[in-house]
Amino acid sequence: LYYNPAIKHEYQKWIMFHERKKRKRFKSLDISFIIFITDSEKDDSIVCRESILNQLKKAEIYECRNLNDYYAALDSIQTKYICIIDDKCILHANYAIEIYPCLNQNYQMIYYDHDCLDDDNERYCPYFKPDFSKDTLHGANYIGPCFVVEKSLIKKINIFHPYAVLLDIKDHLNHVYHLPKMMYHTKKYIMSQNDLLDIN
């Protein structure tokens, strides 16, 4: 069957055909979560946090509003991996069960596809992402504001933004995995964040 995901009602058919509910609540995973709250006027971290705790009985979650919060979180985290996530993102219900097998493959970074949510929480505008490219990432944040990275790669950044983390680590990435599944949704139309950062 063929569905055109660029058309909203067709995308709903695509979801029904391609996605299966595999919901399982894990005790924990070797991931800590750093939620970037970049919009001081609208804090959506509660919904973001709930999407994590719905899947994990125990999770280290750090809500960061500035670089000082971010550095304090890095100092506290003991897990091998960190999920960097913008507070406008909501994890897919299958996130934990899909990401779990990837954590034993020694990937340095894991990223995945995502879509958007409208005001009625209906999914639309899917982003089917390409394979990893350092050059493409330098020009635009096609990976988006939610990804998993080895803690050992993360250093201090000068701008409080998920894209700044990606730009800082990109030249050190040699073993990256693109999980070709919708693993989060965002209320905010986010794709290229290049205009938000001075990367030159």
C-alpha positions as CSV (number, residue, x, y, z in Angstrom):
1,L,0.0,0.0,0.0
2,Y,1.2,3.5,-0.8
3,Y,0.5,6.5,1.4
4,N,1.8,10.0,0.8
5,P,3.0,11.2,4.3
6,A,3.2,14.8,3.1
7,I,-0.6,14.9,3.1
8,K,-1.9,15.0,6.7
9,H,-4.8,12.5,6.4
10,E,-2.6,10.2,4.3
11,Y,0.1,10.3,7.1
12,Q,-2.5,9.0,9.6
13,K,-3.0,6.0,7.3
14,W,0.8,5.6,7.1
15,I,1.1,5.5,10.9
16,M,-1.6,2.9,11.2
17,F,0.1,0.7,8.6
18,H,3.7,1.1,9.7
19,E,3.6,1.5,13.4
20,R,2.7,-1.2,16.0
21,K,2.2,-0.6,19.7
22,K,5.0,-2.3,21.6
23,R,4.5,-0.4,24.9
24,K,6.6,-1.8,27.7
25,R,7.7,0.0,30.8
26,F,11.4,-0.6,31.6
27,K,12.8,-0.4,35.1
28,S,15.6,1.8,33.8
29,L,17.9,2.4,30.8
30,D,21.6,3.4,30.7
31,I,20.5,6.9,29.6
32,S,20.0,10.1,31.5
33,F,17.9,12.9,30.1
34,I,18.8,16.6,29.8
35,I,15.7,18.7,29.0
36,F,16.7,22.0,27.4
37,I,14.1,24.7,28.3
38,T,15.1,27.4,25.8
39,D,11.8,29.4,25.9
40,S,11.5,31.2,29.2
41,E,8.0,32.3,28.4
42,K,6.6,28.8,27.8
43,D,7.9,25.9,29.8
44,D,6.7,22.6,28.4
45,S,9.0,20.4,30.4
46,I,6.2,18.7,32.4
47,V,4.7,17.0,29.3
48,C,8.2,16.1,28.1
49,R,9.1,14.6,31.5
50,E,5.8,12.6,31.5
51,S,6.6,11.1,28.2
52,I,9.9,9.8,29.7
53,L,8.4,8.5,32.9
54,N,5.5,6.8,31.1
55,Q,8.1,4.3,29.8
56,L,10.7,4.2,32.6
57,K,10.1,3.4,36.2
58,K,13.3,5.1,37.1
59,A,15.1,7.8,35.1
60,E,17.6,10.6,35.8
61,I,16.0,13.7,34.4
62,Y,17.6,17.1,34.5
63,E,15.7,20.2,33.6
64,C,18.1,22.9,32.4
65,R,17.3,26.6,31.7
66,N,20.9,27.9,31.2
67,L,24.5,26.8,30.9
68,N,25.0,26.6,34.6
69,D,22.2,24.1,35.0
70,Y,23.6,22.2,32.0
71,Y,27.1,21.9,33.5
72,A,25.7,20.9,36.9
73,A,23.8,18.1,35.2
74,L,26.8,16.8,33.3
75,D,28.8,16.7,36.6
76,S,26.0,14.6,38.2
77,I,25.3,12.1,35.4
78,Q,26.8,8.6,35.7
79,T,25.1,6.8,32.8
80,K,27.0,6.0,29.6
81,Y,24.5,7.8,27.4
82,I,22.6,11.1,27.6
83,C,19.5,12.0,25.7
84,I,19.5,15.7,24.8
85,I,15.9,16.7,24.4
86,D,14.1,20.1,23.9
87,D,11.2,20.6,26.2
88,K,8.9,21.0,23.2
89,C,9.5,17.3,22.4
90,I,7.4,14.4,23.5
91,L,8.9,10.9,23.2
92,H,7.0,8.3,21.2
93,A,5.3,5.6,23.2
94,N,7.6,3.0,21.8
95,Y,10.8,5.0,22.5
96,A,12.3,2.9,25.3
97,I,11.6,-0.5,23.6
98,E,13.1,0.8,20.3
99,I,16.2,2.5,21.8
100,Y,17.1,-0.3,24.1
101,P,18.7,-2.7,21.6
102,C,20.8,0.2,20.2
103,L,22.5,0.8,23.6
104,N,24.5,-2.4,23.4
105,Q,26.1,-1.6,20.0
106,N,28.7,1.0,21.2
107,Y,27.3,3.7,19.0
108,Q,28.6,7.2,19.8
109,M,25.3,8.8,18.8
110,I,21.8,7.7,18.0
111,Y,19.3,9.8,16.2
112,Y,15.9,9.1,14.8
113,D,13.0,10.5,12.7
114,H,10.3,12.7,14.2
115,D,7.0,14.4,13.4
116,C,4.9,17.3,14.6
117,L,1.7,17.6,16.7
118,D,-1.0,20.1,15.9
119,D,-3.3,21.8,18.4
120,D,-5.5,18.7,18.6
121,N,-2.4,16.5,19.2
122,E,-2.8,14.9,15.7
123,R,0.5,14.0,14.1
124,Y,1.6,15.5,10.9
125,C,4.7,16.7,8.9
126,P,7.0,13.7,9.3
127,Y,10.8,14.1,9.0
128,F,12.4,11.1,7.4
129,K,16.0,11.9,8.0
130,P,19.1,11.1,5.9
131,D,22.2,9.2,6.9
132,F,24.7,11.1,9.1
133,S,26.8,13.8,7.4
134,K,29.1,16.1,9.3
135,D,29.0,18.7,6.5
136,T,25.2,18.6,6.3
137,L,24.9,19.0,10.0
138,H,27.2,22.0,10.0
139,G,24.8,23.7,7.5
140,A,21.5,22.8,9.2
141,N,20.3,20.8,12.2
142,Y,18.6,18.1,10.3
143,I,19.0,15.7,13.3
144,G,16.6,17.9,15.3
145,P,16.4,18.7,19.1
146,C,16.3,15.2,20.4
147,F,19.1,12.6,20.2
148,V,21.3,10.2,22.3
149,V,25.0,10.7,22.7
150,E,27.8,9.1,24.7
151,K,28.5,11.2,27.8
152,S,32.2,11.0,27.2
153,L,31.9,13.1,24.0
154,I,30.0,16.0,25.6
155,K,32.1,19.0,26.5
156,K,31.3,22.5,27.5
157,I,29.3,24.7,25.0
158,N,29.1,28.4,24.6
159,I,25.4,28.6,23.6
160,F,22.6,26.9,25.5
161,H,21.0,25.0,22.7
162,P,20.7,21.3,21.5
163,Y,22.2,22.2,18.2
164,A,25.3,23.7,19.9
165,V,25.9,20.2,21.4
166,L,25.7,18.6,18.0
167,L,28.1,21.1,16.4
168,D,30.6,20.6,19.2
169,I,30.7,16.8,18.9
170,K,30.2,16.3,15.2
171,D,33.9,16.1,14.3
172,H,34.5,13.4,16.9
173,L,31.7,11.1,15.7
174,N,32.7,8.0,13.8
175,H,30.0,5.5,14.9
176,V,26.6,7.0,14.4
177,Y,23.3,5.2,14.0
178,H,20.2,6.5,12.4
179,L,17.2,4.7,13.9
180,P,14.7,5.0,11.0
181,K,11.6,5.3,13.1
182,M,9.4,8.1,14.5
183,M,10.8,8.4,18.0
184,Y,9.4,11.7,19.1
185,H,6.9,14.4,18.3
186,T,7.2,18.2,18.7
187,K,4.6,20.9,19.3
188,K,7.0,23.3,17.7
189,Y,7.8,23.3,14.0
190,I,11.5,22.5,14.4
191,M,13.9,21.4,11.8
192,S,16.7,23.8,10.8
193,Q,17.8,25.7,13.8
194,N,20.8,27.3,12.1
195,D,19.2,30.7,12.2
196,L,19.1,30.6,16.0
197,L,22.9,30.1,16.4
198,D,26.0,32.0,15.4
199,I,28.1,29.0,14.2
200,N,30.7,30.9,12.3
